[in-house]
Amino acid sequence: MVMASFRIAVIAGDGVGQEVIPHGKRIMEAAGRRHGAAFEFQDHDWGADYYFRHGRMMPVGALDALRESDAIFLGAVGHPDIPDHVTLNGLLLPIRRAFDQYANVRPAILFPGVVSPLRRPKGGDIDMVVVRENTEGEYAQVGGFVYQHEPEEVAIQTAVFTRRGVERIIRFAFDLAVKRDKKRRVTSITKSNAQGFGMVLWDRTFQAVAAEYGDIETESLLVDAAAMNFIRRPESFDVVVASNLFGDILSDISAILVGSMGLAPSANLDPSRRYPSMFEPVHGSAPDIAGKGIVNPLATILSVEQLLAHLGLEGAGKDVGAAVAMVLAETNIRTPDLGGESTTTQVADAVLARL
């Protein structure tokens, strides 16, 4: 018997997003049925094709259309014929900011059966999550041009760090470390030796918040050292908290360490739940393989796991995660990014069968 119904806004977007989102919806519905939940999908045709027709990535009233949903399910944004700053600032960033989705959560798990490009780690050895500040920092879009398109052109780009924004993302990271109850370690990433204002504020705030969590081990790394240590000792990381730019870069490294960008889910969370949160695979629109039917759907399916847990359907989310783990452990069903020959549909069908 269906006991709960949720409204999910769906933006399949561009490229491979059109291929993975339908499978994510199938998995969501199947997991929901097992736990007394149903989903009403509201599909929006926003993205590059919409831009080519209308000169913008989404309509004027887009945010109002999304506001009443329980969650947003996004496939990918990006097209080779549209500058990346246009696609990013035309759809993804406005949604994150309007709905105060300040916590970007990107887990990286080396599943048994998956081979890391690193020689040492084996399945289960790497289990970290990168928590990225998602609404300010280096992506605040504060700045401008002087003498634009002239030989003496000047560009000013300003990073914005507020005590409120820094403290809430760091506190979120510590609370997550407590909830995960694994290594119970939070690592902070800055570059305060070179960026003596915003990053120094970050360091001071991290120390202040850490003092409230005496049972959580802490570590502070400069971003270059962090990149090195992601390669040298990835097993040592638990929760990593970083600014918008540094978290973006490091989470891509962590995704590759565990086998593929095709295994990297992402949640853009408003922890206060005033607004809908958004869930998406990290891999982007991947125009080089779009339309070939070989994109890995597992990042999208793992994003479904995050979405279900956020809606309070933890059991359904765990079922999805367990089904993905079973498929990967069997090693015979996998897309080319993981060294296999399976299609997108074959992998999604395998997960569905194990649900």
N, C-alpha and C positions, 0 to 999 in steps of 0.2 A: 504494500500500500504506500502510495506517495504521501509523505508527511511534510515535505518542504519544497518550495519552488523558488528558483533563483533566476533573475534576469541578467543575461550575459551579453554585453555589447561586443560584437565581433568585428575586427578590422583585419581582414586577411592581408591587405596591403599589396606588396609588390613581389615580383619574382617567385622564389620558392615559398613565400608565405601563402600563396594561393594553393600550393600543394600540401602543405603540412597542416594547415588549420582544419580542413575537413576531417582529417584523421584525429586531431585533438578533440574535436567535438564528439566524434564517435566514442572515444575513450571516456570522455567526461560523462556522457549519457550512460554508458555501460556501468561505470563505477558508481554513478549516482543511483541507478536502479537497485544496486545491491544494498544501498544504505538509505533508502527511502527519500531520495531527492530527485527532482526533475529540473530541467533547465529550459528556459525560453531564450532562444538566440535571436538577437537583433543585429542583422548583418548590415555593415556600412561599406560602400564601395569607394572608400577614400584611399588616396595614395597617388602614385605616379599617373595612372590613367585618368584619374579625376583632375590632376594638375594639367594634363595635356588638353582636357576639355574646357576647364574653367579658369586656369591660371592660378590655382591655389590647391594645396594638398587636401584640404577639407573645407566644408562650407562654413559660412559665418556662424551659424547656430550649432556647430558641431559639439562644442563643450556642453551646451544645454541638453543636447540629445543623449550625451553619455552620462550626465550627472545622476540620473535616477537609476542607473544600472547597479547591480550588486558587485560586478567585476567587469573588467575590460580584458579581452583576449585578443592579442595582437600577433600577426604573423611576421611581417617584415616591412621595412620602409627603405626605399632607395632604388634609383634607376640610373644607368650609365649616362643618359642624356640630360639629367637634371643635377646641378651641383649639389654635393652632399649637404652643404650648409642650408640650402633651400629646403630639402626634404626634411632635415632634422628640425629646423626651426619652424617648419610649416605644419608639423603634425606631432612628433614625439615629444619635443620639449614643451610645447604649450600644454599638452595633456599632463605631463609630470608636474608642471608648476601650478596650473589651475587647480589641480586636485591634491596639491601638497604631498606628492608621492616622494617624500624626502629620503626614504630608505630603499636603496637598490640592493637586493639580496641575490648573490650569484654563488650557488653551491658548486663545488668541484669535488667529485667523488671518483676514485679509481675503482670501478666495479670489477669483481672477479670475472675473468674471461676476457678482459680488455687489456691490451698491451700499451703501457706508457712508452713514449719515445725515450724516456730515461731508462737506463739499464737496470738500476737497482730496485725501484718500487714494484711491488706486486699488488694484485687486487686486494683492496681493503687498506692499503698502507696510506693512501692519501685521502683525507676527508676534511676539507676546509670549506669555509664560506667567506667570500669577499663581500663586505658591507661598504657600499659606496654612497657617499653623500650625493644626492640626486637633484638638488634644486638651485644650488648656488655655486660657490667656488670658481673654478676656471671656466665653467660653462655659463656664467651669469649673463653673457652678452652685453657687458658694459664697455663702451668704447666708441670708436668711430673712425672715419677717414678725414684727412685734410688733403686738399689738392688731389682728389681721387682721380686715378687714371692718368695723372701727369707724371713726368719724370721725377719730380721731387715729392711724390706721394708719401704720406705719413699714415700709419695705422696704429691706433692705440687700443690695446686689449687689456682690460682690468679684471683681475680675479676679485671676487667678493666673499669675504669670510665674516660671518656674524657669530657672536658668542652663542646666541640662541641656536643657530643652525649647526654649529660645530658640536655644542654640548648634546643636543638631542640625538645626533647620529652616533656619537660615541656612547651615550647611555644605551641606545638601542643595541649596539654591538655587545656591551657587557651583559645586558639582559638576555641576549641570544646565547652567549656563552654559558650562562647559568642554565638556560632551558635545554641546550644541547647536552650538557653534562658529559662532555667527552674529555678533551685535554684541559678544559677550563683555562684557556689562555686567550688573551686579546692582544693583537699586535697592531700598533699604530704606525701609519706610514706618512712621513712628511719629507720636506727638503728644507728644513729650517736653517741649515747652515748657509744657504744661498738666498732663501726667501724669508727675510727677517721680520716680516709683519704678520701676514696671514698664517704662515706656518708656525710661527712662534706662538700666536694665539692658540692654534690647534694643540701644540705641545703642552702649553700651560693648562688648557682645558682638559686634555687627556689625563694629566697628572691629578687634577682636582677630582674628576669623576672616578678615577681608579682608586682613590683613597676611600671611596664608599663601598668598594667591592674587595675587601681584604682577602677573600678566599679565591680570587681570580688572579692568576699569574699574568704579568704584563711584559710587553717588549715594545720598544720604540726603534724603528729603523728608518734611515733615509731611503728614498725610493730606489736609488741605484743599488744599494745593498739589499733591499727587499727583492728586486728582480733577480739578483745573483742567488739569494738564498731560496727563492722559489725553485730554482734549478738544483741547487746544492743540497738542500734539506727540506723538501716539500712536506715530508711526513711530520715535521715539527709544528706546522701551522694549524690553528683551529679556527678562530674568528679573526679576520683581518679587516681593519677599518681604515678607510682612506678617503681623500677628497674626490671630487667628481672626476678629474682627469686621471689621477693616479689609480683610483679604483677601476676606471675603465680599462686602462692598460694592463694592470696586474690581473684582472679577471680574465682577460684573453690569454695571458700566459698560463694561468691555472687551468683553463679549459683545455689547452693543448697538452698539458702535463698529464691529464687523465684520459687522453686518447683522441679527442676530436672536439671541434666547436659544435659538432652535431650532438654532443652530450651535455651542452651547457644551457641550463634554463635560467630564467631571470624573473624576479618579482619586483615591481615598482610599487612600494607600499606607502599608504597613508596609515601609519599605526594607530592614529586616533579614530579611524574609521568614519570620519566625517564625510569623506568622499570615496568613490570607487577606486580600488587599486587595479593595477594593470600587470598582466603576465605575458611573457614573450620569450621565444628562444633568442639566444645571443647571436646566432650565426648571420643574421641579416638576410638581405634579398638574394645573395649569391647568384648574380646574373650569369655566371659562367656555366652553371649547371641547371638553371631554371628551365623547366619544360621537359627535362630528360627522365623524370620519374625516379631519380636516384638520390634525392636529398634525404638525409637522415631525419626521420620524424621524432626521434627520441628526445631531443631537446625540447620540442613542443610538448610532448607527452609528459616530460618531467615538469614543465611549466604548469601543466594541468594538475599535477600533484600539489604544487605550491598553491594554486588557485583553490583547490578543494580544501586544503588545510586552512587557508585564510577565511573561507566561508564557514568554518566550524565543522567541516566534514573530514575530520582527521583520519577516520577509519577508511574512507574512500580514497583519500590521498595515499595512505600507506599501501593499500591494495595496488594502486597504480605503480608506486615505486617498486613494490615487490615483483610485479609482473615484468617491469623493465629489467630488473636485476636477473630474473629467470631467463629472459631472452638473451641477455648478454652472456650469461654463464654458459649457455649451450653452445655458443661460438659459431654455429653453422648458419645463423640467420643474421646478416648484417650488411649494411650498405657499403659502397666502395670506400668511403672515408675511414672505415674501420677494417679495410682489407677484404671485404666480402663482395658478393655479386648480387645481393638481394635488392629488390626495388623498394621504394618508399612504402608502397601498399603492402608488400609482403612482410615488412618489419612491423608495420602498424597492425596487420592482421594477427601476427604472432603475439603481440602484446594483448590484443583483444581476446585471443583464445585463452591466454593464461589468466585473464580476469575471471 
